[in-house]
């Protein structure tokens, strides 16, 4: 059975059977996948120490089923040093990937965007812009496209976003978030320099992500609320 070696990040891990971990990985060439890893008896297991989020690793995987065997793992860089909101944000994007991304689907651009996002978070760059850019690429990977053409063609001050229709002018009242036309135009042009535009972008992405999650809450969002 062929062994495959590639770069990866741990998204999440949990105990499976005695001395084993079930690990969700984001890999460079095969996207998100699940793997079983033997970690030994010791609480100071070196392999267990490597199977931590935000550490660039190289993994060797074996198996043809949806559940791979993790044969080898080694670090290929230093763990990204994340603090406070940056750390919460990194857990947030990990949880998004675990809950929304399909298994065993190549997504090399998303993998590179993930690395870029971790780097920006570690540098305490603009966290909101970093998150929105990652969310947008994840939406593209999931087949969710935003057609902003109507916000340039209609004179309505506000627009609704309906999952099955896209943006529609807010000429009538709906029980939906209403987004400012000028803010949507700025988002379409990737002009995120104004805080109010970023706030609109955040609200839009939250609406779309909540729809994709079918009401399943994100545990990582609780980290922000606890901090507040």
Secondary structure, DSSP 8 states (H G I E B T S, - for coil): --EEEEEEEEEEEEE-STTEEEEEEEETTTEEEEEEEE--S-TT-HHHHHS-BT--EEEEEE-SSSEEEEEEEEE-S------HHHHHHHHHHHHHHHHHS-BT---HHHHHHHHHHHHHHHTT--HHHHHHHHHHHHHHHTT-----HHHHH---SEEEEETTTEEEE-SS--SS-EEEHHHHHHHHTT---SHHHHHHHHHHHHHHHHHHHTT---HHHHHHHHH-
